[in-house]
Amino acid sequence: MSLIDHTLDPLPRRTSRTDHDIRGGRVWFSNDTINRARCYNDISWLRTSRTAILGAGLITLGLFLGSGGASSLLILAGIAAIAINLPALILKAAYAARAG
């Protein structure tokens, strides 16, 4: 595989590749870079958790609106936003606990 092929088909930023999964006998990024990207270590806590913060805001807004269809929809959307963001937060916390 040529360098042009590597340039046109780069390794994604959030990757699940390991040192056993290589292209043409060569690893494109170092294992440290892959581990930092996989564990969201290269992104701040605020940026990693912004979807969960938005979800918490939706839940709070839904609770303040009282009963009704719109408030229920806001609460469900907030729960979904937190659930979607939870894996990234868990990976970042686990990496921080292991490194610190």
C-alpha positions in Angstrom: 0.0 0.0 0.0 1.4 3.3 -1.0 1.6 6.5 1.0 -1.1 8.0 -1.2 -3.5 5.2 -0.1 -2.7 5.9 3.6 -3.3 9.6 3.0 -6.7 9.1 1.3 -7.8 6.5 3.8 -6.6 7.9 7.2 -7.2 6.2 10.6 -10.3 7.7 12.2 -9.8 9.9 15.2 -11.9 7.7 17.5 -10.5 4.3 16.7 -10.8 0.8 18.0 -7.7 -0.5 16.2 -5.0 -2.2 18.3 -1.4 -3.0 17.5 -2.6 -6.3 16.0 -4.7 -4.5 13.5 -2.2 -3.0 11.1 -2.3 -2.0 7.4 0.3 -3.5 5.1 2.6 -4.4 8.0 2.8 -0.8 9.3 0.9 1.0 12.0 -0.2 4.5 10.9 -0.2 6.0 14.5 1.6 5.1 17.6 -0.1 3.0 20.2 0.0 5.9 22.7 -1.9 8.1 20.2 -4.5 5.4 19.5 -5.0 4.9 23.3 -5.4 8.6 23.9 -7.9 8.9 21.1 -9.8 5.8 22.2 -10.1 7.1 25.8 -10.9 10.7 24.9 -7.8 11.9 26.7 -7.0 14.5 24.1 -10.4 16.3 24.7 -11.3 18.4 27.7 -13.9 17.3 30.3 -16.2 20.1 29.3 -16.2 19.2 25.6 -16.6 15.5 26.4 -19.5 16.0 28.6 -21.4 18.8 26.7 -24.0 16.3 25.4 -24.7 15.1 28.9 -24.9 18.7 30.2 -27.4 19.5 27.4 -29.4 16.4 28.5 -29.4 17.5 32.1 -30.7 20.9 31.0 -33.5 19.3 29.0 -34.5 17.1 32.0 -34.5 20.2 34.2 -36.6 22.2 31.7 -39.0 19.3 31.4 -39.4 19.1 35.2 -40.0 22.8 35.5 -42.7 22.8 32.8 -44.8 20.4 34.9 -47.0 17.7 33.5 -47.8 17.3 29.8 -46.6 15.9 26.6 -43.9 18.5 25.9 -42.3 18.1 29.3 -42.3 14.3 29.0 -40.7 14.6 25.6 -38.0 16.9 27.0 -37.3 14.5 29.9 -37.0 11.5 27.5 -34.7 13.5 25.1 -32.5 14.5 28.1 -32.2 10.9 29.2 -31.3 9.8 25.7 -28.7 12.5 25.4 -27.1 11.4 28.7 -27.2 7.8 27.7 -25.5 8.5 24.4 -22.7 10.5 26.1 -22.2 8.0 29.0 -19.7 5.7 27.2 -17.3 8.6 26.4 -17.5 9.8 30.0 -16.8 6.4 31.4 -13.8 5.9 29.1 -12.4 9.3 30.0 -12.9 8.7 33.8 -11.4 5.2 33.6 -8.3 6.5 31.7 -8.0 9.4 34.2 -8.2 7.0 37.2 -5.6 4.7 35.6 -3.2 7.5 34.7 -3.6 9.5 37.9 
